[in-house]
Amino acid sequence: MNQLHPLLQAYVDQVGQQVKAREIRQEIKEEISEHLYELWESIRSDEVDDESAARLAVAQMGASEEIAKGLNRVHKPRIPWGMLAFLGLMLPLALLVMYAVQLGYQAGDGLFVRQAYT
């Protein structure tokens, strides 16, 4: 990727900070960087200096808050369903093992109930 003008890089960083889905944040920043760079290059080709071209490119992209809000609507953070399912299966298994230990050792009454609630 080409080196971005500092104004463009600041804009990309602002949008990136507001994106909630961490797993795709870097990809989004790269995509926005590419769009901004292409826009900046096309504006510069019209005999505009770098600073003005950067300001125009950022203005054409729109407010970073609005861009981030739209991206957050499309790219919602993923829920780790596999881990939740694993925990959901392990909890009853752990309770069953605790109950079996209580029965096997004839531990005091209520040991299973006390341990299950703590």
Summary of the structure (lengths in Angstrom):
residues: 118
radius of gyration: 27.0
end to end distance: 53.8
largest distance: 88.3
contacts: 286
relative contact order: 0.12
helix: 77%
strand: 0%
